[in-house]
Amino acid sequence: MFNYTVVERKVGIGANPGQKHLAVISRNGIMSQEQLIERIAGASALAENDVLSALRALQMVITDATMNGITVQLDQLGNFTPYLSAKAMETAQEVDSSTIRKVAIRFNPNVRFKNKLKSTNFVYRNPAPKGLVGVEQPIENPMEP
């Protein structure tokens, strides 16, 4: 289930630019690695030390593989794929490492994960969490009749 709130943003593109209202996800905090370890240990037969060891190994292997241009596929989640963006040059001879602008890892959820995202529920959360510019007056849940 995702919580969302309504914020006001200036939109500069499209047929009707100006101040607009839109739904944004209302994040519920950050799960620390320690909390993740506790939850995995509670949901499995593994001790917390075993979960910590496995998570450290997983992080090291994913980092090493992606740094070597290998896509890592996790069956229940999706793929971690390395990619880069580069400046286009007129000839192949002009292309070298200086034309690379950014290197990053993209996470692509698999079909199963995407279907879970598509079927999730949305719940209006008022007030907006700190850091978001909320609307001046409370708005009733637009999803409710």
N, C-alpha and C positions, 0 to 999 in steps of 0.2 A: 504494500500500500504506500502510495506517495502522498505526502502532504504538499499542498500548494497554497500560495497566497497571491494577491493581486498587487501589482506595482505600476507606477506611472513612469513611462520612459519617453524620451524624445526620439521620434522616428524621422529620419531624414530622407528616406527613399520610399518609392512607391507612389501610387496615385494621390494619396492624401497624407502628406507628411505633417508632423506636428506632435503634440503630446498625445500619447495613446496609453491604454491600460492593457496589461497582459498578465497571464498566469505564469508564475515562476515556481520552480520546485523550492520547497521549504525544507532545507536539510535539517536533519535531526542530530547533528554532531558528527564526531569522528570516532570510529572504533579503533582503539590502539591495538598494537600487536599483542600486548598482554591480554586484553579483553578477547581478542580473536583466539588466542591460545586457550584461554579458559573455556570459551564456547565450544571449540573443537574437542577439547578433552572431555567436556561434559556430554558431547553428542557421540562420542566414540569410546573405544576401549583403550585408548592411548593415554598415557600419563602426560602431564604438562611438559615435562622435560623432553619426551619423545616428540610431541607436537612442535615444540620450539626448535628442536634439531631438524625436523622435517621441513619446517617453514624456512629456516636459514638455508638449508640445502636447496629447496625449491627456488628461493630468491637468487642464490648464486648461480644455479644452472640456467635459469631464465635469462639472467644478465649475461652470462658467458655466451649462451647460444645466440641471443639477439645481437650481441656485439660482434658476432661472427657471421651475421647475415642469415641466420636460421630462424624460421618461424616456429614458435612453440605453440602446440595445440593442446589445450586442456579440454577433454571431452565434455565436461559438465558446464564449462564457461565459454570458451572460444579460443581465438588465436591472438598471440602477441607477435606482431609483425614489424620488423624494422623497415623504415622507409626514409627517404631523404627528399628534400626539395632543392632544386638547383636552377641556376640561371641558364636560360637557353642561349646557345652560341650559334653563330652562322656556320662554322665548320667543326668537324670532329677534332681537328688539331688544337682548337682553342679551348676545348674542354679539359680541365684538370681539377684538382681538389679545391682550388680557390673559387671555383664556380659553384661549389656546394654551399647552400645557404643554411640549411638546418638538417639535423639528423634527429629522428625521434622514433619512438615505439608506439604503434597504434594497436589498441585493443579492439578486436572485432568480435562481438558476442556471436555465439553459434545460434542455429535456428531454435533450439530448445530454449535458450536464454531469451532470445528475441520474442518468442511466443509468450513467455512469462511476463515480459515487459508490456507486451500488447494487452494482456489480459488483466493487468493490475488495476486496482481501484484508486481513485483520486479523492482526497478528503480536503476540504477547504480549511485552512488554518488562519485564525485571526487572533491576535495581531501578527503582522509580519515580523520575522525574526530580526534582530539587530543587524545593521549593515545594509538592509534593503530599504529603499525609499518607498514607503507605503502610501496609499491614497489617504486623503484627509479624513474622510468619513468611512466608517465600517461599511463593507458591502456584504449583503447577504450572499449565501452560497449560490453562485450562478448555476450550479449543476442540480440544485434542488428545485422541484416544481413549486 
